[in-house]
Amino acid sequence: MSHPLVLIPARLAATRLPNKPLADIAGEPMIVHVWRRAMESGVGPVAVATDAEAIAEAVTRAGGTAVMTRADHASGSDRIFEAVEKLDPEGRHDVVVNVQGDLPTIDPRAIAEAVRPLSDPAVDIATLVAPIVREEERTNPNVVKMVGSEVAPGRFRALYFTRATAPYGDGPLYHHIGLYAYRRRALQRFVALPPSPLEVREKLEQLRALEAAMRIDAMVVGGVPLGVDTPEDLERARAMIAARRTS
């Protein structure tokens, strides 16, 4: 450990917010804001993996790196695996960080936190969680919960991910944040596996790794970053970035 490469998968096929990566926020496309946050993390080189020339052009125009990938990938994990193989066929980068392309306000420090568990050689994949503080999120199936055992202060070994309210009983619940750091060999193994039964049932890709006995550890961060999925989310992101620039 380690020579990480940060990859941001992005495509134009969103249904609720068409052309989402190119949505304007403070004069720049959203994907450029995500790229800037990833660069600010200091984790390692950053590239956007996309199947759209317009996205690649927006990133390169801002001074970033983009890599073209196939249009038929089933998930961002598949897209970043193709991208890392194209960008680094020699295998110099042993860690691949997957940052979703719809997180324009993510704290760069959270991206850096996601890599920390991989200092433990027993960990295959690392991710992030945040405590659930709103009561309605405890029962919301759109809020994915991590069930885990604490192995160090602020770090859990993930035992399960679910859309149900879990674990049962008194105590905190943790909201899973879909940002991952993979050992490269773990990513290679993961994308070669077929969808697993629990993955299909819960519609949660990370369960494929757990069912294959891969270890996922999660770092606790202070809050859940805003994911932009709707026009209302986009307006919130615009307001947040405008506030940062005037503060």
BAFI-3210 file (N, C-alpha, C; in Angstrom, 3 decimals, decimal comma, padded with zeros to 6 digits):
// residues 247
n [1|2|3|4|5|6|7|8|9|10|11|12|13|14|15|16|17|18|19|20|21|22|23|24|25|26|27|28|29|30|31|32|33|34|35|36|37|38|39|40|41|42|43|44|45|46|47|48|49|50|51|52|53|54|55|56|57|58|59|60|61|62|63|64|65|66|67|68|69|70|71|72|73|74|75|76|77|78|79|80|81|82|83|84|85|86|87|88|89|90|91|92|93|94|95|96|97|98|99|100|101|102|103|104|105|106|107|108|109|110|111|112|113|114|115|116|117|118|119|120|121|122|123|124|125|126|127|128|129|130|131|132|133|134|135|136|137|138|139|140|141|142|143|144|145|146|147|148|149|150|151|152|153|154|155|156|157|158|159|160|161|162|163|164|165|166|167|168|169|170|171|172|173|174|175|176|177|178|179|180|181|182|183|184|185|186|187|188|189|190|191|192|193|194|195|196|197|198|199|200|201|202|203|204|205|206|207|208|209|210|211|212|213|214|215|216|217|218|219|220|221|222|223|224|225|226|227|228|229|230|231|232|233|234|235|236|237|238|239|240|241|242|243|244|245|246|247]
n.u [000,857|000,596|-000,643|-002,830|-005,438|-007,848|-011,048|-013,813|-016,825|-019,016|-021,977|-024,468|-027,043|-029,034|-032,358|-034,103|-032,862|-031,919|-028,866|-027,232|-024,414|-023,451|-024,822|-025,156|-023,334|-022,611|-021,329|-019,821|-019,712|-021,334|-019,812|-017,231|-016,974|-017,073|-014,739|-012,887|-013,228|-012,277|-009,616|-008,774|-008,687|-006,244|-005,556|-004,565|-003,745|-006,416|-009,152|-011,811|-014,138|-015,893|-018,582|-019,313|-018,643|-019,089|-018,908|-016,248|-014,971|-015,724|-014,369|-011,651|-011,368|-011,406|-008,977|-008,606|-008,334|-009,701|-011,124|-012,225|-014,827|-016,637|-020,109|-021,893|-021,744|-022,812|-022,610|-021,056|-018,771|-017,904|-017,287|-015,165|-013,249|-012,619|-011,560|-009,285|-007,683|-007,130|-005,847|-003,701|-002,055|000,231|-000,049|000,675|-000,842|-002,257|-004,541|-007,885|-010,063|-013,440|-015,400|-018,557|-020,144|-022,024|-021,686|-021,148|-020,577|-019,086|-017,043|-013,625|-011,996|-013,398|-013,156|-010,463|-010,528|-011,769|-009,836|-008,265|-008,799|-007,566|-004,966|-004,799|-003,957|-005,847|-008,179|-010,316|-011,967|-012,913|-015,121|-017,579|-019,532|-022,204|-023,618|-027,113|-029,316|-031,817|-035,053|-036,921|-035,320|-034,491|-036,293|-036,570|-036,455|-034,830|-032,614|-029,679|-028,532|-025,708|-024,642|-022,492|-019,414|-017,553|-014,183|-012,152|-011,794|-014,240|-014,244|-015,565|-016,045|-017,819|-020,712|-023,112|-025,283|-028,255|-031,632|-033,537|-034,585|-031,997|-029,282|-031,592|-033,091|-031,882|-029,619|-027,148|-027,798|-026,375|-025,835|-025,114|-022,650|-022,145|-019,348|-016,308|-013,196|-011,071|-008,860|-006,852|-006,725|-008,924|-011,021|-010,814|-011,496|-014,086|-015,631|-015,636|-017,292|-020,566|-023,813|-025,000|-027,250|-028,316|-027,584|-029,180|-031,689|-031,780|-031,021|-028,436|-025,245|-022,874|-023,268|-022,609|-019,855|-019,600|-020,948|-019,169|-017,206|-015,473|-013,775|-015,153|-014,514|-015,643|-015,404|-016,349|-017,865|-018,682|-021,132|-023,665|-022,914|-024,379|-026,175|-026,852|-029,780|-032,192|-034,017|-034,465|-032,443|-030,282|-030,618|-030,166|-027,463|-026,326|-026,875|-025,379|-022,726|-022,509|-022,749|-020,401|-018,506|-018,897|-018,380]
n.v [-001,180|002,123|002,880|004,772|005,229|007,456|007,150|008,346|007,358|008,165|008,884|009,694|008,794|009,181|009,129|010,654|013,095|014,325|014,262|014,680|014,777|017,003|019,148|022,548|024,121|026,848|027,869|025,779|022,374|019,734|017,366|018,315|019,662|017,468|016,168|018,143|018,068|015,504|015,777|017,592|015,962|014,750|012,100|010,672|010,367|011,472|010,516|010,711|008,315|007,504|007,077|009,000|011,463|014,183|014,490|013,738|015,794|018,041|017,571|017,449|020,002|021,462|020,844|018,295|014,646|012,272|009,103|007,050|004,677|001,563|001,555|-000,234|-001,068|-002,581|-001,454|001,098|000,014|-001,918|-000,173|001,381|-000,580|-001,286|001,196|001,525|-000,527|000,377|002,838|002,141|-000,234|-001,480|-001,988|-000,323|001,114|000,071|000,363|001,290|003,909|004,556|007,127|008,464|010,127|012,057|013,688|016,543|018,182|016,801|016,231|016,543|015,337|013,128|011,388|010,763|009,450|007,072|005,411|004,590|002,104|000,175|-000,023|-002,155|-005,392|-007,413|-006,415|-006,108|-004,321|-000,948|001,447|004,035|005,236|006,928|008,160|007,666|010,254|011,322|010,443|009,399|008,260|005,868|003,870|004,077|002,589|003,471|004,416|002,981|000,659|-000,101|-002,949|-003,800|-004,757|-003,044|-002,467|-000,791|002,512|004,395|002,765|000,055|-003,455|-004,583|-006,507|-006,882|-005,342|-003,512|-002,675|-002,695|-001,891|-002,039|-002,881|-004,648|-003,267|-001,158|001,550|003,011|003,509|003,042|004,863|003,880|005,059|005,310|005,094|003,757|002,122|000,028|-002,752|-003,420|-006,041|-007,089|-005,655|-006,618|-009,306|-008,972|-007,800|-009,917|-011,767|-013,302|-011,685|-011,918|-013,922|-012,454|-009,892|-009,473|-009,680|-007,605|-005,527|-004,424|-003,919|-004,325|-006,520|-008,713|-008,917|-009,498|-011,946|-013,460|-013,805|-011,674|-009,091|-006,167|-003,047|-000,216|003,269|005,747|008,798|012,325|013,100|012,519|012,879|015,116|013,611|014,125|013,723|014,658|017,541|019,192|018,419|019,323|022,088|022,473|021,730|023,750|025,960|025,325|025,308|027,923|029,246|028,443|029,707|032,340|032,578]
n.w [000,000|-000,818|-004,065|-005,035|-007,480|-008,492|-009,742|-011,583|-012,499|-015,173|-016,948|-019,453|-019,199|-017,227|-015,906|-014,272|-014,181|-016,884|-018,803|-016,611|-015,629|-016,970|-016,065|-015,206|-012,661|-010,930|-013,198|-014,207|-015,442|-013,602|-013,352|-013,470|-011,062|-009,307|-010,102|-009,290|-006,467|-005,979|-006,788|-004,859|-002,663|-002,548|-002,802|-005,008|-008,556|-010,713|-012,735|-015,119|-016,044|-018,840|-021,259|-022,960|-025,274|-024,841|-022,074|-021,630|-023,063|-021,556|-019,169|-019,942|-020,957|-018,635|-017,649|-016,740|-016,718|-018,898|-019,715|-022,284|-022,252|-022,715|-023,741|-022,688|-020,048|-017,010|-014,512|-012,423|-011,295|-013,155|-015,214|-014,157|-013,875|-016,520|-017,202|-015,499|-016,398|-018,950|-018,468|-016,867|-017,694|-016,845|-014,168|-011,997|-010,170|-007,269|-005,827|-006,323|-006,376|-006,285|-007,056|-007,035|-009,770|-009,186|-006,978|-006,240|-004,072|-002,248|000,610|000,321|002,220|003,045|000,890|001,095|003,572|002,897|001,901|003,982|005,512|003,916|004,623|006,260|005,613|005,491|004,504|001,730|000,354|000,859|002,370|003,096|005,870|007,616|010,665|011,153|011,597|011,272|012,027|010,180|008,256|009,244|008,620|005,917|002,804|000,763|001,946|002,529|004,876|006,902|008,539|011,036|012,730|015,120|014,685|015,248|016,607|015,024|012,790|011,001|010,490|007,848|007,993|006,739|004,318|003,939|002,946|004,786|008,208|010,268|012,488|014,687|017,670|020,409|019,786|017,525|013,998|010,757|007,857|004,667|002,449|-000,921|-001,885|-002,855|-002,102|-003,678|-003,436|-006,182|-007,193|-005,904|-007,060|-009,671|-009,265|-008,270|-010,401|-012,119|-011,015|-011,016|-010,593|-007,256|-005,175|-002,894|-003,596|-005,853|-004,674|-002,706|-004,272|-004,161|-004,930|-003,500|-001,878|-003,362|-003,105|-000,342|-000,198|-001,570|000,236|000,546|002,270|003,580|004,884|006,748|007,106|009,438|008,745|009,041|007,839|005,285|001,917|-000,501|-002,959|-006,315|-007,848|-008,742|-010,072|-007,855|-006,070|-007,556|-007,439|-004,721|-004,564|-006,139|-004,536|-002,248|-003,203|-004,103|-001,680|-000,406|-001,953|-001,391|001,251]
ca.u [000,000|-000,392|-000,567|-004,221|-005,949|-009,250|-011,827|-015,178|-017,636|-020,060|-022,683|-025,544|-028,311|-029,935|-033,739|-034,739|-032,176|-031,191|-027,560|-026,856|-023,025|-023,162|-025,657|-024,345|-023,280|-021,672|-020,581|-019,071|-020,504|-021,265|-018,726|-015,989|-016,946|-016,692|-013,301|-012,123|-013,249|-011,387|-008,246|-008,481|-008,490|-004,834|-005,395|-003,757|-004,245|-007,872|-009,642|-013,236|-014,386|-017,179|-018,849|-019,869|-017,623|-019,358|-018,366|-014,792|-014,554|-015,884|-013,312|-010,346|-011,382|-011,107|-007,622|-008,603|-008,092|-010,875|-010,861|-013,450|-015,139|-017,781|-021,407|-022,800|-021,436|-023,961|-022,421|-019,857|-017,629|-017,426|-016,707|-013,857|-012,276|-012,129|-010,758|-007,969|-006,896|-006,674|-004,942|-002,550|-001,898|001,399|-000,419|001,357|-001,822|-002,770|-005,808|-008,759|-011,119|-014,605|-016,185|-019,710|-020,087|-023,106|-021,405|-020,344|-020,244|-018,466|-015,866|-012,437|-011,442|-014,115|-012,541|-009,215|-010,862|-012,193|-008,674|-007,529|-008,848|-006,742|-003,662|-004,908|-003,905|-006,992|-009,335|-010,361|-012,706|-013,249|-016,221|-017,912|-020,868|-022,464|-024,740|-028,438|-029,788|-033,226|-035,851|-037,580|-034,365|-034,295|-037,202|-036,651|-035,692|-033,862|-031,427|-029,044|-027,892|-024,594|-024,587|-021,096|-018,745|-016,501|-012,870|-011,291|-012,636|-014,663|-014,071|-016,354|-016,050|-019,198|-021,261|-024,250|-025,902|-029,669|-032,588|-034,392|-034,110|-031,132|-029,740|-032,721|-032,798|-031,349|-028,278|-027,091|-027,844|-025,398|-026,211|-023,992|-022,327|-021,658|-018,012|-015,521|-011,782|-010,820|-007,594|-007,064|-007,022|-010,291|-011,907|-010,769|-012,290|-015,478|-016,354|-015,718|-018,317|-021,948|-024,649|-025,283|-028,669|-028,711|-027,442|-030,379|-032,861|-031,741|-030,580|-027,242|-024,117|-021,807|-023,529|-021,885|-018,533|-019,727|-021,313|-017,973|-016,267|-014,541|-013,943|-015,404|-014,482|-016,270|-015,017|-017,440|-017,642|-019,638|-022,435|-023,871|-022,832|-025,559|-026,196|-027,755|-030,599|-033,414|-033,834|-034,399|-031,079|-029,372|-030,730|-029,475|-026,021|-025,966|-026,894|-024,266|-021,461|-022,526|-022,479|-018,980|-017,692|-019,081|-018,036]
ca.v [000,000|002,002|003,883|004,823|005,955|007,819|007,134|008,859|006,909|009,141|008,650|010,667|008,074|009,346|009,372|011,721|014,360|014,059|014,913|015,111|015,185|018,278|020,204|023,698|024,560|027,968|028,087|024,591|021,138|019,037|016,392|019,043|019,882|016,199|015,996|019,061|017,555|014,344|016,292|018,218|014,926|014,396|010,645|010,211|010,853|011,396|010,488|010,443|007,201|007,818|006,616|010,150|012,423|015,494|014,479|013,751|017,129|018,968|017,311|017,845|021,462|021,976|020,449|016,959|013,472|011,428|007,887|006,556|003,282|001,031|002,078|-001,299|-001,534|-002,706|-000,692|001,910|-000,848|-002,458|000,923|001,784|-001,635|-001,075|002,424|001,337|-001,381|001,207|003,878|001,604|-001,654|-002,037|-002,349|000,494|001,521|-001,125|000,721|002,050|004,572|004,832|008,266|008,659|011,376|012,993|014,187|017,761|018,875|015,877|016,695|015,793|014,540|011,846|010,524|010,275|008,504|005,788|004,584|004,225|000,695|-000,706|-000,232|-003,490|-006,320|-008,323|-005,725|-006,122|-003,153|000,004|002,330|005,050|005,283|008,055|007,866|008,150|011,184|011,636|009,267|008,818|007,504|004,542|002,916|004,382|001,583|004,124|004,646|001,677|000,575|-001,015|-003,683|-004,179|-004,854|-002,029|-003,080|000,288|003,703|004,961|001,829|-001,162|-004,526|-004,726|-007,855|-006,914|-004,088|-003,803|-001,577|-002,812|-001,219|-003,030|-004,015|-004,461|-002,905|000,168|001,839|003,764|002,894|003,695|005,097|003,573|006,016|004,464|005,435|002,566|001,973|-001,390|-003,272|-003,681|-007,460|-007,319|-005,140|-007,572|-010,474|-008,565|-007,620|-011,211|-012,582|-013,044|-011,135|-012,919|-013,944|-011,350|-008,672|-009,345|-009,479|-006,283|-004,542|-003,799|-004,564|-004,675|-007,825|-009,708|-009,086|-010,181|-013,344|-014,139|-013,823|-010,555|-008,256|-004,742|-002,225|001,088|004,366|006,651|010,217|013,156|013,250|011,919|013,913|015,287|012,995|014,880|012,818|015,340|018,996|019,797|018,175|020,199|023,437|022,450|021,737|025,091|026,855|024,980|025,751|029,384|029,675|028,223|030,688|033,679|032,565]
ca.w [000,000|-001,868|-005,112|-005,473|-008,634|-008,266|-010,973|-011,453|-013,627|-015,518|-018,212|-019,673|-019,311|-016,080|-016,335|-013,490|-014,452|-018,129|-018,987|-015,260|-015,396|-017,623|-015,465|-014,802|-011,260|-010,797|-014,418|-014,632|-015,377|-012,322|-013,337|-013,197|-009,617|-008,671|-010,388|-008,423|-005,095|-005,934|-006,843|-003,564|-001,637|-002,502|-002,726|-006,120|-009,841|-010,874|-014,113|-015,318|-016,956|-019,441|-022,616|-023,665|-025,708|-024,251|-020,714|-021,758|-023,494|-020,434|-018,186|-020,488|-021,065|-017,296|-017,288|-016,168|-017,557|-019,136|-020,476|-022,899|-021,947|-023,453|-023,340|-022,251|-018,702|-016,124|-013,285|-012,344|-010,986|-014,425|-016,000|-013,641|-014,131|-017,883|-017,229|-014,881|-017,284|-020,070|-017,996|-016,143|-018,023|-016,150|-012,804|-010,989|-009,165|-006,609|-005,195|-007,212|-005,621|-007,125|-006,562|-007,897|-010,505|-008,841|-005,627|-006,463|-002,820|-001,301|001,328|-000,128|003,315|003,080|-000,119|001,684|004,637|002,335|001,581|005,191|005,931|003,086|005,262|006,842|004,475|005,474|003,923|000,271|-000,138|001,915|002,014|004,100|006,460|008,507|011,564|010,780|012,623|011,025|012,382|009,014|007,451|009,832|007,977|004,488|002,047|-000,105|002,761|002,735|006,191|007,101|009,800|011,153|014,025|015,227|014,848|015,734|016,710|013,751|011,677|011,146|009,498|007,401|007,969|005,823|003,898|003,743|002,862|005,963|009,413|010,922|013,283|015,585|019,053|020,701|019,304|016,271|012,666|009,896|006,461|003,783|001,390|-002,006|-002,372|-002,543|-002,447|-003,917|-003,907|-007,611|-007,425|-005,434|-008,101|-010,789|-008,882|-008,084|-011,662|-012,799|-010,360|-011,433|-009,522|-006,229|-004,805|-002,017|-004,396|-006,688|-003,823|-002,064|-005,266|-003,588|-005,584|-002,557|-001,284|-004,165|-002,502|000,945|-000,441|-002,063|001,366|000,499|003,456|003,390|006,094|006,553|007,968|009,798|008,479|009,760|007,216|003,968|000,884|-001,341|-004,272|-007,185|-008,661|-009,175|-010,209|-006,518|-005,583|-008,309|-006,871|-003,419|-004,826|-006,593|-003,374|-001,357|-003,786|-004,094|-000,301|-000,129|-002,688|-000,812|002,683]
c.u [000,887|-000,138|-001,967|-004,413|-007,426|-009,955|-013,264|-015,973|-018,770|-020,663|-023,867|-026,936|-029,233|-031,343|-034,381|-034,123|-031,318|-029,900|-026,983|-025,396|-022,677|-024,002|-024,781|-024,482|-022,199|-020,766|-019,757|-019,967|-020,306|-020,091|-017,388|-015,868|-016,535|-015,200|-012,464|-012,092|-012,292|-009,920|-007,841|-008,239|-007,027|-004,558|-004,454|-004,272|-005,741|-008,206|-011,138|-013,378|-015,785|-017,329|-019,353|-018,763|-017,832|-018,814|-016,850|-014,288|-014,659|-014,760|-011,957|-010,262|-011,038|-009,695|-007,510|-008,324|-009,388|-010,452|-012,188|-013,606|-016,370|-019,094|-022,301|-022,499|-022,686|-023,831|-021,177|-018,624|-017,034|-016,731|-015,321|-012,817|-011,736|-011,197|-009,371|-007,089|-006,360|-005,612|-003,637|-002,364|-000,705|001,103|000,288|000,426|-002,477|-004,078|-006,594|-009,917|-012,222|-015,441|-017,340|-019,685|-021,180|-022,953|-020,584|-019,938|-019,552|-017,232|-014,655|-011,828|-012,135|-013,541|-011,249|-009,480|-011,174|-011,016|-008,035|-007,619|-007,954|-005,304|-003,618|-004,932|-005,078|-008,201|-009,225|-010,929|-012,986|-014,337|-016,490|-019,328|-020,978|-023,624|-026,046|-028,972|-031,255|-034,052|-036,461|-036,625|-034,148|-035,135|-037,311|-035,826|-034,699|-032,580|-030,830|-028,297|-026,755|-024,718|-023,162|-020,619|-017,612|-015,171|-011,824|-012,189|-012,944|-014,500|-014,796|-015,938|-017,502|-019,592|-022,396|-024,634|-027,353|-030,487|-033,574|-033,819|-033,306|-029,860|-030,911|-032,230|-032,214|-029,940|-028,307|-027,297|-026,927|-025,846|-024,992|-023,876|-021,622|-020,374|-017,091|-014,048|-011,507|-009,319|-007,815|-007,388|-008,433|-011,301|-011,959|-011,615|-013,780|-016,216|-016,459|-016,801|-019,696|-022,718|-025,045|-026,757|-029,103|-028,570|-028,706|-031,598|-032,911|-031,443|-029,420|-026,012|-023,058|-022,039|-022,865|-020,511|-018,626|-020,087|-020,142|-016,861|-015,171|-014,815|-014,098|-015,342|-015,011|-015,767|-016,220|-017,018|-018,824|-021,010|-022,468|-023,784|-024,100|-025,348|-027,233|-028,480|-031,809|-033,123|-033,744|-033,020|-030,090|-029,425|-030,051|-027,965|-025,556|-025,902|-025,711|-022,935|-021,393|-022,205|-021,015|-018,127|-017,822|-018,688|-016,573]
c.v [001,221|003,125|004,011|005,613|006,214|007,890|007,545|008,366|007,902|008,778|009,597|010,062|008,214|009,695|010,534|013,084|014,157|014,882|015,428|015,527|016,554|019,425|021,318|023,982|025,630|028,104|026,915|023,363|020,427|018,068|017,067|019,347|018,605|015,942|016,900|018,557|016,369|014,780|016,875|017,201|014,552|012,906|010,132|010,804|010,592|011,371|010,209|009,352|007,356|007,171|007,761|011,145|013,784|015,590|014,550|015,132|018,134|018,815|017,780|019,358|022,120|021,612|019,055|015,885|012,684|010,217|007,369|005,062|002,861|001,586|001,036|-001,812|-001,528|-001,830|000,170|001,093|-001,451|-001,372|001,301|000,684|-001,529|000,125|002,209|000,445|-000,597|002,205|003,319|000,113|-002,293|-002,417|-001,562|000,904|000,283|-000,890|001,585|002,600|004,978|005,934|008,495|010,053|012,363|013,541|015,480|018,478|017,963|016,498|015,891|014,925|013,194|010,878|009,931|009,247|007,128|004,861|003,991|002,750|-000,230|-000,787|-001,563|-004,501|-007,290|-007,731|-005,721|-004,830|-002,253|000,947|003,278|004,846|006,552|007,691|008,431|009,016|011,547|010,367|008,602|008,008|006,089|003,474|003,124|003,367|002,190|004,489|003,283|001,699|-000,438|-001,638|-004,185|-004,268|-003,841|-002,719|-002,079|001,515|004,302|004,057|000,526|-002,195|-004,767|-006,199|-007,991|-005,483|-004,403|-002,533|-001,611|-001,991|-002,229|-002,349|-003,635|-003,995|-001,507|000,323|002,538|002,885|003,705|003,687|004,828|004,619|005,240|004,949|004,310|002,758|000,476|-001,654|-003,676|-005,138|-007,805|-006,809|-006,097|-008,805|-010,127|-008,478|-008,916|-012,109|-012,296|-012,371|-012,236|-012,872|-012,776|-010,006|-008,432|-009,034|-008,077|-005,157|-003,712|-004,558|-005,052|-006,028|-008,952|-009,980|-009,842|-011,646|-014,151|-014,131|-012,772|-009,639|-006,790|-004,066|-000,838|002,087|005,275|008,087|011,004|013,261|012,631|013,018|013,955|014,602|013,675|013,911|013,509|016,822|019,698|019,612|019,120|021,618|023,518|022,501|023,110|026,066|026,585|025,481|027,277|029,915|029,509|029,301|032,090|033,741|032,917]
c.w [000,000|-002,858|-005,713|-006,763|-008,367|-009,613|-010,693|-012,657|-013,902|-016,867|-018,289|-019,553|-018,106|-016,570|-015,585|-013,745|-015,700|-018,229|-017,674|-015,120|-015,973|-017,074|-014,919|-013,308|-011,187|-012,014|-014,904|-014,580|-014,034|-012,267|-013,057|-011,710|-008,884|-008,884|-009,487|-006,979|-004,968|-005,984|-005,494|-002,468|-001,493|-002,479|-003,807|-007,414|-009,979|-012,353|-014,102|-016,366|-017,535|-020,808|-023,488|-024,010|-025,057|-022,832|-020,764|-022,141|-022,356|-019,425|-018,710|-020,643|-019,729|-016,835|-016,714|-017,192|-017,690|-019,954|-021,002|-022,616|-022,732|-022,907|-022,678|-020,845|-017,822|-014,888|-013,376|-012,046|-012,255|-015,246|-015,482|-013,838|-015,560|-017,931|-016,643|-015,743|-018,487|-019,623|-017,442|-016,451|-017,321|-014,705|-011,728|-009,860|-008,559|-005,863|-006,171|-006,382|-006,582|-006,468|-007,522|-008,526|-010,186|-007,426|-005,704|-005,185|-001,819|-000,665|000,842|000,967|003,435|002,054|000,432|002,780|004,085|002,062|002,836|005,577|005,120|003,575|005,997|005,703|004,407|004,755|002,401|-000,308|001,059|001,431|003,174|004,613|007,309|009,421|011,014|011,915|012,447|011,197|011,155|008,151|007,989|009,116|006,469|003,696|001,065|000,632|003,099|004,066|006,178|008,484|009,941|012,581|014,050|015,523|015,316|015,842|015,338|012,557|011,977|010,106|009,115|007,348|006,973|005,465|003,560|003,604|004,035|007,117|010,213|011,388|014,195|016,954|019,182|020,138|017,962|015,047|011,759|008,439|005,581|002,681|000,279|-002,663|-001,921|-002,901|-002,528|-004,013|-005,370|-007,881|-006,948|-006,450|-009,285|-010,482|-008,822|-009,417|-012,451|-012,212|-010,946|-010,296|-008,545|-005,823|-003,923|-002,725|-005,222|-005,835|-003,220|-003,059|-004,720|-004,077|-004,600|-001,881|-002,083|-003,559|-001,183|000,753|-000,987|-001,015|001,239|001,689|003,064|004,749|005,763|007,584|008,214|009,499|009,034|009,152|005,835|002,917|000,044|-002,677|-005,141|-008,113|-009,278|-009,394|-008,849|-005,900|-006,263|-007,759|-005,506|-003,610|-005,283|-005,423|-002,453|-001,895|-003,833|-002,698|000,049|-000,763|-002,110|000,666|002,908]
res [m|s|h|p|l|v|l|i|p|a|r|l|a|a|t|r|l|p|n|k|p|l|a|d|i|a|g|e|p|m|i|v|h|v|w|r|r|a|m|e|s|g|v|g|p|v|a|v|a|t|d|a|e|a|i|a|e|a|v|t|r|a|g|g|t|a|v|m|t|r|a|d|h|a|s|g|s|d|r|i|f|e|a|v|e|k|l|d|p|e|g|r|h|d|v|v|v|n|v|q|g|d|l|p|t|i|d|p|r|a|i|a|e|a|v|r|p|l|s|d|p|a|v|d|i|a|t|l|v|a|p|i|v|r|e|e|e|r|t|n|p|n|v|v|k|m|v|g|s|e|v|a|p|g|r|f|r|a|l|y|f|t|r|a|t|a|p|y|g|d|g|p|l|y|h|h|i|g|l|y|a|y|r|r|r|a|l|q|r|f|v|a|l|p|p|s|p|l|e|v|r|e|k|l|e|q|l|r|a|l|e|a|a|m|r|i|d|a|m|v|v|g|g|v|p|l|g|v|d|t|p|e|d|l|e|r|a|r|a|m|i|a|a|r|r|t|s]
***
